[in-house]
Amino acid sequence: MLIVGGTGEMGQWFSTFFKERGVDVSIWGKSGKTEIAERLCVRFAHDLHAEVAESDVVIISVPIDITEQVIAEVAPLMRAGSLLMDLTSLKTGPIRAMQKYAPADVEILGTHPMFGPTIPNLHGQRFILTPIADRCHKWFPVIREMLDESGAHIVIVGPEEHDRFVSVVQGLTHFAYITIGTTLDRLDFNVKESRRFMSPVYDIMLDFVGRILGQNPYLYAMIQMENPEVTRVHEAFLQECHSTSEMVKKHDLEGFITKMKDAAIHFGDTSPALRRSDKLINYKIAEYEHLMASVGEECGLLHVYSGKIHVGKLWKVTPTEVMLAEGTKMVSLKIENIQLLSPRELKEWKMKNLTHHRRDISVTVPENADPGIILEIISVNENIVGSEIIDMYLIQGKKSVTYRISILADQEPDKVQTDVERVLIGIGCQLRV
């Protein structure tokens, strides 16, 4: 598989995705950043045309405005029986280009992953496929099965219908969020200070505005400018903004109420939307309350961007940050950047990162007893992170066994050892000094 544009963020994501599934992946990027291929442990295609001709699958993962141009260059070079795919957020233009430039014996498949390169996996993510009749018999079930097995939610749709829906799903929503952000800029509005007065809905809305503004502006400009359906959507949106604003200026209460009711009727049953938004709001509230309840206790906090885990005593929690006593130093972390580890996750971290206590316990075991089963019994203790038999021999006709246990670093080793010895005695073993 060759990914043209594989040095970009989405190209890198799919390079890793397919490599992990046993595919021999090569990437090419105009920047020539071979170090990206080295980091991903895939090949860099120094000779693009030769690599295209040798590949079973070629994926186009380049900016929207040059996708058709790259297809025109690459598609004619592909060999019979191979597959040409694209990953762009528009489908009509790229599909037409693939149909025009790919040889008749080359299969084509338009795709649109409805997510960005920050997600860890495909579980629950929507993945749009736009197969064209008579042009994807062999490869369509292969690609679909791979995505299915990875947990993706697959949507199959024609290219024109895709672009019509995406003009709202992406074109309208991105436009609205970007415009809210530019309005805050025009008003010179202090966003940080406004969070002191925020409701949960305002908080979530600001997060989505910030999420969009923090992305690649070139990509979002292309989503707005390359889909011909978006202009019609913008016009309708601006008309509604003007109409509603005029009602507010005129204090047209009845008109405002009627417009909102009509929109609700067109929207359909709003109850599921209320429940889903409540779930999101309650999750944010529950997460904060969980942190508040953990003040004064040991906890683990994952910094979701650096991947670093901080473990220590939770000292203070505010709506914007947490303070953690990590050893002898105090660490301050922004609350939106952290995730509280579960007790199981915290224990797993301790098992991997701390130096544990080691104790050896020698016993004679009852006749016909199985030392291996006894080992399983003592290993059930939740404070033991490892156990093994290190010695076994006969003494005066009795079987002597020495068990070595590793005790979790933050536990009292004498107490845990005493608990294990009580269990051993309880099942008929005799301690040896």
Secondary structure, 3 states (H helix, E strand, C coil): CEEECCCCHHHHHHHHHHHCCCCCCEEECCCCCHHHHHHHCCEECCCHHHHHHHCCEEEECCCHHHHHHHHHHHHHHCCCCCEEEECCCCCHHHHHHHHHHCCCCCEEEEEEECCCCCCCCCCCCEEEEEECCCCCCCHHHHHHHHHHHCCCEEEECCHHHHHHHHHHHHHHHHHHHHHHHHHHHHCCCCHHHHHHHCCHHHHHHHHHHHHHHCCCHHHHHHHHHCCCHHHHHHHHHHHHHHHHHHHHHCCCHHHHHHHHHHHHHHHCCCHHHHHHHHHHHHHHHHHHHHHHHCCCCEEEEEECCCCCEEEEEEEEECCCEEEEEECCEEEEEEHHHEEECCHHHHHHHHHHHCCCEEEEEEEECCCCCCHHHHHHHHHCCCCEEEEEEEEEEEECCEEEEEEEEEECCCCCHHHHHHHHHHHHHHCCCEEEC
